């Protein structure tokens, strides 16, 4: 049925694509960003045009809180040309949400409100590796109550399930989705996939039903995850499962090691050909390849070339192709 709806939208509104076939959309109008909907495997705007979001994720809020501010968001839009950012609210580690909930919400709110002001999208990410059902429900109800009337907001309800099975993740997700939908009926919700966001084939064989505007997250690190994971993702798409790459990078899954340019290019091409939204990891200054900034970088944007590591430079180059 979803595929039929997608075809109808295509016929009604036409195919708005770039010369290489990748989808484009004018996401911002006089009243701010467009509401998003899921049709088949695709994300569309209020006019039915295909949408691809492209941006970056902040690092764990509990370890790199200094970047969680309005000026950083403003700079990422202006200089990096993002149309989405991700606030990765750490849940379990020291100073995470379970230990300091009010502070965690404060950091997330700073990014969310800046993104709304800058007229870009923002993912509120429950950055956890294990299930904390009641805490997640309480958190997302608060976020939906405060921000659910803003189409900018996307809820990512479980970052990377580590050991949970798909039935466990599905049951958890259904409960969190129900809680959100009591407050916010239509903003996009991202559902986590088992095994660090890779087992999308399991969700494809047993998807969540009875709810609209859901997508399923796929995470990859290009030096580790290659063609076998893309084939798994292709299978999920063939089954009608809408995918969203809310976290990815070009090095090893550890976040360190050398950048694999060829593998990253293969992934980038695949995402663009399939109209899949993507965000790279991460705005942070840890001594590892995936952390984009050097310790010299300001806490509030204005980063020059001397503040950027190789992964930041590469990310900016790919984002600039879509400004």
Secondary structure in CASP SS format (residue, H / E / C, confidence):
PFRMAT SS
TARGET T0000
AUTHOR 0000-0000-0000
METHOD secondary structure of the structure
MODEL  1
X C 1.00
X H 1.00
X H 1.00
X H 1.00
X H 1.00
X H 1.00
X H 1.00
X H 1.00
X H 1.00
X H 1.00
X H 1.00
X H 1.00
X H 1.00
X C 1.00
X C 1.00
X C 1.00
X E 1.00
X C 1.00
X C 1.00
X C 1.00
X C 1.00
X C 1.00
X E 1.00
X C 1.00
X C 1.00
X C 1.00
X C 1.00
X E 1.00
X E 1.00
X C 1.00
X C 1.00
X E 1.00
X E 1.00
X C 1.00
X C 1.00
X C 1.00
X E 1.00
X E 1.00
X E 1.00
X C 1.00
X C 1.00
X E 1.00
X E 1.00
X E 1.00
X C 1.00
X C 1.00
X C 1.00
X C 1.00
X C 1.00
X E 1.00
X C 1.00
X C 1.00
X C 1.00
X E 1.00
X E 1.00
X E 1.00
X E 1.00
X E 1.00
X C 1.00
X C 1.00
X C 1.00
X C 1.00
X C 1.00
X C 1.00
X H 1.00
X H 1.00
X H 1.00
X C 1.00
X C 1.00
X H 1.00
X H 1.00
X H 1.00
X H 1.00
X H 1.00
X H 1.00
X H 1.00
X H 1.00
X H 1.00
X H 1.00
X H 1.00
X C 1.00
X C 1.00
X C 1.00
X E 1.00
X E 1.00
X E 1.00
X E 1.00
X E 1.00
X E 1.00
X E 1.00
X C 1.00
X C 1.00
X C 1.00
X C 1.00
X C 1.00
X C 1.00
X C 1.00
X C 1.00
X C 1.00
X C 1.00
X H 1.00
X H 1.00
X H 1.00
X H 1.00
X H 1.00
X H 1.00
X H 1.00
X H 1.00
X H 1.00
X H 1.00
X H 1.00
X H 1.00
X H 1.00
X H 1.00
X H 1.00
X H 1.00
X H 1.00
X H 1.00
X C 1.00
X C 1.00
X E 1.00
X E 1.00
X E 1.00
X E 1.00
X E 1.00
X E 1.00
X E 1.00
X C 1.00
X C 1.00
X C 1.00
X C 1.00
X C 1.00
X H 1.00
X H 1.00
X H 1.00
X H 1.00
X H 1.00
X H 1.00
X H 1.00
X H 1.00
X H 1.00
X H 1.00
X H 1.00
X H 1.00
X H 1.00
X H 1.00
X H 1.00
X C 1.00
X C 1.00
X C 1.00
X C 1.00
X C 1.00
X E 1.00
X E 1.00
X E 1.00
X E 1.00
X C 1.00
X C 1.00
X C 1.00
X C 1.00
X C 1.00
X C 1.00
X C 1.00
X C 1.00
X C 1.00
X H 1.00
X H 1.00
X H 1.00
X H 1.00
X H 1.00
X H 1.00
X H 1.00
X H 1.00
X H 1.00
X H 1.00
X H 1.00
X H 1.00
X H 1.00
X H 1.00
X H 1.00
X H 1.00
X C 1.00
X C 1.00
X C 1.00
X C 1.00
X C 1.00
X C 1.00
X C 1.00
X E 1.00
X E 1.00
X E 1.00
X C 1.00
X C 1.00
X H 1.00
X H 1.00
X H 1.00
X H 1.00
X C 1.00
X C 1.00
X H 1.00
X H 1.00
X H 1.00
X H 1.00
X H 1.00
X H 1.00
X C 1.00
X C 1.00
X C 1.00
X C 1.00
X C 1.00
X C 1.00
X C 1.00
X C 1.00
X E 1.00
X E 1.00
X E 1.00
X E 1.00
X E 1.00
X E 1.00
X E 1.00
X E 1.00
X C 1.00
X C 1.00
X C 1.00
X C 1.00
X C 1.00
X H 1.00
X H 1.00
X H 1.00
X H 1.00
X H 1.00
X H 1.00
X H 1.00
X H 1.00
X H 1.00
X H 1.00
X H 1.00
X H 1.00
X C 1.00
X C 1.00
X C 1.00
X C 1.00
X E 1.00
X E 1.00
X E 1.00
X E 1.00
X E 1.00
X E 1.00
X E 1.00
X C 1.00
X C 1.00
X C 1.00
X C 1.00
X C 1.00
X C 1.00
X C 1.00
X C 1.00
X C 1.00
X C 1.00
X C 1.00
X H 1.00
X H 1.00
X H 1.00
X H 1.00
X H 1.00
X H 1.00
X H 1.00
X H 1.00
X H 1.00
X H 1.00
X H 1.00
X H 1.00
X H 1.00
X C 1.00
X C 1.00
X C 1.00
X C 1.00
X E 1.00
X E 1.00
X E 1.00
X E 1.00
X E 1.00
X E 1.00
X C 1.00
X C 1.00
X C 1.00
X C 1.00
X C 1.00
X C 1.00
X C 1.00
X C 1.00
X C 1.00
X E 1.00
X C 1.00
X C 1.00
X C 1.00
X C 1.00
X C 1.00
X C 1.00
X C 1.00
X C 1.00
X C 1.00
X C 1.00
X C 1.00
X H 1.00
X H 1.00
X H 1.00
X E 1.00
X C 1.00
X H 1.00
X H 1.00
X H 1.00
X H 1.00
X H 1.00
X H 1.00
X H 1.00
X H 1.00
X H 1.00
X H 1.00
X H 1.00
X C 1.00
X C 1.00
X C 1.00
END
